[in-house]
Amino acid sequence: MIGPTGCGKTEVARRMATLSEAPFIKVEATKFTEVGYHGRDVDQIVRDLMDVSMTLTRKKQTDKMREEAKGLVEERILDLLTGPASGAAAGAGGDAAAGGGAGAATNSSRETFRTMLRGGQLDEQNVEVDVPVSHGEKGGGAGGEIVFGGDASNPNIAAMNEVISKLTAGGGPGAKRVPTERKTLPVSEARDVILDIELERLLENVDLKKEAIAAVEESGIVFMDEIDKICSSKDYMSKSADASAEGVQRDLLPLVEGTTISTKYGNVNTDYILFIASGAFHAVKPSDMLPELQGRLPIRVELNGLTEDDLYKILTEPVANLLRQQTELLATEGVSLKFEDDAAPENARMAALLKRPPG
């Protein structure tokens, strides 16, 4: 994508990802260095995309399970208020008739509490809830944290840190129990705490890593901005300020063509990830990129810069446009700001004048 600053290159890619619910990451090509130089390798792009995909996948699954979790939360709160449902306990009693009568009375009381709970009449009632202790809160023992040195982005170090964290928090290999502490909370606050706990329990049955990797491999989008800043003009044989800029293009070749990257969630294949490169290309031309990289980016789109009419529409058509934002912002300080009818066209004319490329 070729176009001047502000013409909407990033927004086009971002909205495309939002519409398709695809994992999306925007990176700047100038932030990366060639392998062997001190700095970030291009492999980190895929690792960061996996982090985005994990967050997106967790959010999708959480939204899908929220209604089920809300039902479990209601039962948990009723258990705290009235005691556990005694259907099984009634059958275990010696006298079946007496047990059935007690069970009916208990169920009736429970339904009464359920109605009051849904009506918000019990929101101020205090209950005791076992709240998970966040990692590192305790002063010692299970709350201690062991972190290995080195680059945190290295998948091997990240995986080892994760294993050690589980061992120190869970009490041993295979232990999934999270340390908790009992707190007294009103029902209105306990509802959110228990909802988070129930959602975590439901998510344990879902393979989030597998779904996140599949989402990245099948529909991931990487937007590489400022790609023109790592190009050198062949006309003047000028060298980039970054000695590894040309090397970054070479490192991008296998990533764009398709390779397997090791991440802390597993191996990710980049064959079907969509790579979008963009830049203004004022000082250099797209033909100044490595020929091999040009061949791996076959579709070229040129976007026009914003005209004076476009800038005027931006200033006036949105409900919360920039002029209204400034008016309301100054109104909080007791300052009354009013734009005359010819102010918006003049602002648009000046903005277009300043955006005009030199020469």
Secondary structure as UniProt FT lines:
FT   TURN            5..6
FT   HELIX           9..19
FT   TURN            20..21
FT   STRAND          24..28
FT   HELIX           29..31
FT   TURN            35..36
FT   HELIX           43..82
FT   HELIX           87..92
FT   HELIX           96..118
FT   TURN            119..124
FT   STRAND          126..132
FT   TURN            135..136
FT   HELIX           141..143
FT   TURN            152..153
FT   HELIX           155..170
FT   TURN            173..174
FT   STRAND          180..186
FT   HELIX           187..203
FT   TURN            204..205
FT   HELIX           208..219
FT   STRAND          221..225
FT   HELIX           227..230
FT   TURN            234..237
FT   TURN            243..244
FT   HELIX           245..257
FT   STRAND          260..263
FT   TURN            264..265
FT   STRAND          266..269
FT   TURN            271..272
FT   STRAND          274..277
FT   HELIX           286..288
FT   HELIX           291..295
FT   HELIX           308..316
FT   TURN            319..320
FT   HELIX           322..331
FT   TURN            332..334
FT   TURN            341..342
FT   HELIX           343..355
//
